[in-house]
Amino acid sequence: MRTDVVVLGAGIVGVSIALHLQKKGRSVLLVDRRRPAEETSFGNAGLIQREGVYPYGFPHDFGALLRYALNNTIDAHYHLAALPHIAPFLFQYWMHSRPSHHKAIARLYAPLIERCVTEHMALATEAGSTDLIRHKGWIKVFRSEKAMETQVKDAEQVKRDFGVNFAALNSAGVSELEPHLTAPLVGGLHWTDPASVIDPHGLTMSYVTLFEKLGGKLAGGDAKTLEQTATGWRVQTENGPVEAGAAVVALGPWADVVTKRLGYHLPLAVKRGYHMHYKPEGNAILNHPTLDFERGYFLAPMVKGIRLTTGAEFALRDAPKTPVQLRRAEPIARSLFPLGERLDAEPWMGMRPCTPDMMPIIGPAPKHKDLWFGFGHAHHGLTLGPITGRLLAEMITGGETVVDPTPYRVDRF
């Protein structure tokens, strides 16, 4: 079998790349070891973060660092045994998160973030799945005046610099939007421009269906078998070897499975995270995705129930699950919103593929012809999947690009 492009990795990023290439008239085979959207794209918080121009940085506040060092928080957890392996990445991450650097990164990152909602809506409209996207924004709620004051001040700066809209809420304003929250809250910050997804897996699968409708093909296969040939690339699939003119690595946290074999030693790491679904008690309704800011967990209304998600776990990618953050979060979350019974047999775990400068890697592989990279989106894989797909498809087909891709090229490392 031969195809124009083989895309390795069927999460939201890989699916979006494959779909945009197919829309541009390329024949595309999408390859994954599992069915599409069964890894990180399955279990995220469901946000399309139009406000997320500042990617999630490493804290520089001494109090926060001390709190994380004690390793008993909900928003961050680490495996002590993993620290020697990930320390070089953490140091680079900390350096890039310095305020002056973080601000410069936001300027480079903003062109992608600014288009995240519109690019999702374009695909969802074509796929007939706009009913899975809600345009209500999301809310941070606060338990102290100090935390709220700092966050509102930061939001005002984001609005001045990037035009993202928000509303500061007093306690009555929070109660008006979310009448079933029960914890004592001083107020909230409602980001009004982002969208949310009530079934991230379902949305991604709707894009897969559109891809197939346009002639795209799926196959199970092992990305480790990718090899260069005289005319392009070859990968082994369940249907036998496939030859392609070009290959795209969109493997998220498993990108190094291919990149290291080909001589690319990139500063990649993973942040693991967990979720659990709950049935609301009685007639309780959660209208908006909600972050309990000072406690560090997130509640999101989903088709399946209320999804409780945790912060970042710094561990080796393939280490066994340790859902301690979820255990810490659950009783606190129950005091914020009336969560009923658990709906999952066990906690779900996913992995966010991260770079130290917090920006994705999008563009050509510098040492190989017709090899392309699209990974490293950290917390914003769902947010940036469609715009990444459009940008990379434009680069591969030689068209004018919607944004300047230079800041995201792999050779910045």
ChimeraX attribute file (.defattr): number of C-alpha atoms within 10 A of each C-alpha:
attribute: neighborCount
match mode: 1-to-1
recipient: residues
	/A:1	9
	/A:2	15
	/A:3	16
	/A:4	18
	/A:5	25
	/A:6	28
	/A:7	27
	/A:8	31
	/A:9	32
	/A:10	29
	/A:11	29
	/A:12	33
	/A:13	29
	/A:14	29
	/A:15	27
	/A:16	28
	/A:17	30
	/A:18	36
	/A:19	28
	/A:20	24
	/A:21	25
	/A:22	24
	/A:23	18
	/A:24	13
	/A:25	12
	/A:26	18
	/A:27	19
	/A:28	28
	/A:29	24
	/A:30	26
	/A:31	29
	/A:32	24
	/A:33	15
	/A:34	15
	/A:35	15
	/A:36	24
	/A:37	24
	/A:38	17
	/A:39	22
	/A:40	22
	/A:41	26
	/A:42	22
	/A:43	22
	/A:44	28
	/A:45	27
	/A:46	24
	/A:47	24
	/A:48	27
	/A:49	23
	/A:50	24
	/A:51	25
	/A:52	20
	/A:53	22
	/A:54	19
	/A:55	22
	/A:56	13
	/A:57	17
	/A:58	20
	/A:59	15
	/A:60	13
	/A:61	8
	/A:62	9
	/A:63	10
	/A:64	11
	/A:65	12
	/A:66	10
	/A:67	12
	/A:68	17
	/A:69	13
	/A:70	10
	/A:71	15
	/A:72	14
	/A:73	18
	/A:74	23
	/A:75	23
	/A:76	21
	/A:77	25
	/A:78	20
	/A:79	13
	/A:80	10
	/A:81	10
	/A:82	14
	/A:83	15
	/A:84	8
	/A:85	12
	/A:86	17
	/A:87	11
	/A:88	13
	/A:89	19
	/A:90	18
	/A:91	13
	/A:92	15
	/A:93	20
	/A:94	16
	/A:95	17
	/A:96	20
	/A:97	23
	/A:98	14
	/A:99	13
	/A:100	9
	/A:101	12
	/A:102	19
	/A:103	16
	/A:104	12
	/A:105	20
	/A:106	20
	/A:107	13
	/A:108	18
	/A:109	20
	/A:110	18
	/A:111	17
	/A:112	23
	/A:113	22
	/A:114	20
	/A:115	18
	/A:116	26
	/A:117	23
	/A:118	13
	/A:119	20
	/A:120	24
	/A:121	17
	/A:122	12
	/A:123	20
	/A:124	21
	/A:125	12
	/A:126	13
	/A:127	19
	/A:128	14
	/A:129	17
	/A:130	17
	/A:131	12
	/A:132	17
	/A:133	21
	/A:134	16
	/A:135	14
	/A:136	16
	/A:137	22
	/A:138	25
	/A:139	27
	/A:140	22
	/A:141	25
	/A:142	27
	/A:143	18
	/A:144	14
	/A:145	12
	/A:146	10
	/A:147	14
	/A:148	23
	/A:149	14
	/A:150	10
	/A:151	18
	/A:152	18
	/A:153	11
	/A:154	12
	/A:155	21
	/A:156	17
	/A:157	13
	/A:158	19
	/A:159	14
	/A:160	11
	/A:161	12
	/A:162	16
	/A:163	13
	/A:164	20
	/A:165	18
	/A:166	21
	/A:167	15
	/A:168	19
	/A:169	22
	/A:170	17
	/A:171	15
	/A:172	14
	/A:173	17
	/A:174	23
	/A:175	16
	/A:176	11
	/A:177	15
	/A:178	18
	/A:179	15
	/A:180	17
	/A:181	20
	/A:182	14
	/A:183	15
	/A:184	12
	/A:185	19
	/A:186	19
	/A:187	22
	/A:188	27
	/A:189	23
	/A:190	25
	/A:191	21
	/A:192	17
	/A:193	18
	/A:194	23
	/A:195	25
	/A:196	25
	/A:197	25
	/A:198	23
	/A:199	21
	/A:200	24
	/A:201	21
	/A:202	17
	/A:203	28
	/A:204	27
	/A:205	22
	/A:206	20
	/A:207	24
	/A:208	26
	/A:209	15
	/A:210	20
	/A:211	24
	/A:212	18
	/A:213	12
	/A:214	14
	/A:215	16
	/A:216	21
	/A:217	18
	/A:218	19
	/A:219	18
	/A:220	17
	/A:221	22
	/A:222	18
	/A:223	22
	/A:224	15
	/A:225	14
	/A:226	22
	/A:227	16
	/A:228	20
	/A:229	11
	/A:230	7
	/A:231	12
	/A:232	18
	/A:233	22
	/A:234	22
	/A:235	21
	/A:236	19
	/A:237	18
	/A:238	12
	/A:239	10
	/A:240	10
	/A:241	15
	/A:242	17
	/A:243	22
	/A:244	24
	/A:245	19
	/A:246	21
	/A:247	27
	/A:248	25
	/A:249	25
	/A:250	29
	/A:251	25
	/A:252	30
	/A:253	24
	/A:254	20
	/A:255	22
	/A:256	20
	/A:257	15
	/A:258	18
	/A:259	16
	/A:260	11
	/A:261	12
	/A:262	15
	/A:263	11
	/A:264	14
	/A:265	11
	/A:266	15
	/A:267	17
	/A:268	18
	/A:269	25
	/A:270	25
	/A:271	22
	/A:272	27
	/A:273	28
	/A:274	24
	/A:275	25
	/A:276	22
	/A:277	26
	/A:278	20
	/A:279	16
	/A:280	19
	/A:281	12
	/A:282	9
	/A:283	7
	/A:284	16
	/A:285	16
	/A:286	20
	/A:287	15
	/A:288	21
	/A:289	24
	/A:290	23
	/A:291	21
	/A:292	19
	/A:293	19
	/A:294	15
	/A:295	16
	/A:296	17
	/A:297	25
	/A:298	23
	/A:299	25
	/A:300	25
	/A:301	24
	/A:302	20
	/A:303	14
	/A:304	13
	/A:305	19
	/A:306	26
	/A:307	26
	/A:308	25
	/A:309	29
	/A:310	30
	/A:311	22
	/A:312	21
	/A:313	23
	/A:314	21
	/A:315	24
	/A:316	18
	/A:317	18
	/A:318	8
	/A:319	9
	/A:320	9
	/A:321	15
	/A:322	18
	/A:323	19
	/A:324	15
	/A:325	25
	/A:326	22
	/A:327	13
	/A:328	17
	/A:329	21
	/A:330	18
	/A:331	11
	/A:332	14
	/A:333	21
	/A:334	15
	/A:335	13
	/A:336	17
	/A:337	21
	/A:338	19
	/A:339	22
	/A:340	16
	/A:341	10
	/A:342	16
	/A:343	15
	/A:344	12
	/A:345	8
	/A:346	11
	/A:347	19
	/A:348	18
	/A:349	21
	/A:350	21
	/A:351	27
	/A:352	26
	/A:353	26
	/A:354	25
	/A:355	23
	/A:356	25
	/A:357	21
	/A:358	25
	/A:359	22
	/A:360	26
	/A:361	25
	/A:362	25
	/A:363	25
	/A:364	20
	/A:365	20
	/A:366	13
	/A:367	11
	/A:368	12
	/A:369	15
	/A:370	19
	/A:371	21
	/A:372	23
	/A:373	24
	/A:374	30
	/A:375	30
	/A:376	29
	/A:377	25
	/A:378	24
	/A:379	23
	/A:380	24
	/A:381	24
	/A:382	27
	/A:383	28
	/A:384	26
	/A:385	27
	/A:386	31
	/A:387	26
	/A:388	30
	/A:389	24
	/A:390	22
	/A:391	23
	/A:392	27
	/A:393	24
	/A:394	19
	/A:395	18
	/A:396	18
	/A:397	12
	/A:398	9
	/A:399	10
	/A:400	10
	/A:401	13
	/A:402	15
	/A:403	13
	/A:404	12
	/A:405	18
	/A:406	12
	/A:407	16
	/A:408	18
	/A:409	18
	/A:410	19
	/A:411	14
	/A:412	9
	/A:413	11
